[in-house]
Amino acid sequence: MSPRPLLNRRMDGMGTTIFAEMSALAAATGAINLGQGFPDTDGPESVREAAVRALRDGRGNQYPPGPGVPELRTAIADHQARRYGLSLDPDTEVLVTAGATEAIAAALLALVEPGDEVIALEPYYDSYAASIALAGGVRVPVTLRPADGRFRLDLDELRAAVTPRTRLLLINTPHNPTGTVLSRAELAEIAALAVERDLLVLTDEVYEHLVFPDADGGHLPLAAFPGMRERTLTISSAGKTFSFTGWKVGWITGAPALVTAVRTVKQYLTYVSAGPFQYAVAEALALPDDYFDGLRADLLAKRDLLADGLAEAGFTVYRPAGTYFVTTDVRPLGESDGLAFCRSLPERAGVVAVPNAVFYDDRAAGAPFVRFAFCKRVEVLTEAIGRLKGLAS
Ligand SMILES: *Cc1c(COP(=O)(O)O)cnc(C)c1O
């Protein structure tokens, strides 16, 4: 008799994340790591100082309130009102979490019964698959496919994926890893479908402040579309917006009954986290528009630098309308397997990237695509481009 596996079967195939493998490879080879999406410079000095002040003044050093400190919940509600005209009650419609990652896990564990289907855009952020599996849900991917220089959602395919067992649509815009920003028309159709089929919607908008001018109208929160307020949970985080990915301050907002369900689970995961940082993020959310405009302009310039360099190196480039990432196709380089390509790239060129195939159930559909992060210093990107130039020869 073979011994029972230690790890529960819901986690089959989720042993280590690709980021762990590729970051280890970067460390072992001294390659430039454009794999994982974290900035290599920290966020605003004033926000760091706010965290230090909170620590020194004894704010948040003991368990903060379960839903998050009132200052941060109010700042989140003010941000949603000022940016998007969404009005939220900070006491009943805002919950602070240990990053967006905990919000995703807690929401899926709260809302999904074993056997429920969860529709997710494919390629998908890796924690979605794990959290759906841990909740006992069935992942139903709808694949974004390249057309006209971007990865597109096929709305007919999305509609066809809905069954009587569908519990929830898991949407991500701006989308990691493809950089697609769903258009107003696409979001309106998703909203109409959710209303028609009475579905819950979980929308991951952690890149809300990284929408480039190519996307008409900037970031549009799904919760603002007709009929969506009562069925939508919106997730965001300080990590990407303020370049503090290590602080793990995230939040989830929505109608009171939905947020209460999520809080019920969340209180047994971390209960609370990041006390002093919550005060600092409250100040960060109130920064003037200059900060947000500056962040976007900085990343836009870096996007263009890396996208142009990759095109010159021979990749087909899907120039992203948002996020930290540019997805490429390696086939013009005579390659077809992105995973093998990424495993050999540190040796061949001294650069680490991530194979998009790991974000697909349909691995063949994702095989030729490789993702590079551009949230790095200009000199780092320039050096990486220089190294990649030799690939085509
Ligand atoms: C980075 C990222 C997250 C995780 O955010 P944290 O706040 O660090 O937990 C969630 N979703 C997407 C799409 C991301 O890229």
The ligand as an ORCA input file, in Angstrom:
! r2SCAN-3c Opt
* xyz 0 1
  C       0.506     41.277     -7.129
  C      -0.885     40.800     -7.370
  C      -1.726     40.431     -6.311
  C      -1.228     40.330     -4.891
  O      -1.245     41.500     -4.203
  P      -0.714     41.573     -2.696
  O      -1.306     42.821     -2.194
  O       0.774     41.579     -2.751
  O      -1.216     40.358     -1.987
  C      -3.028     40.078     -6.595
  N      -3.492     40.062     -7.856
  C      -2.707     40.374     -8.903
  C      -3.277     40.330    -10.277
  C      -1.371     40.738     -8.703
  O      -0.586     41.005     -9.750
*
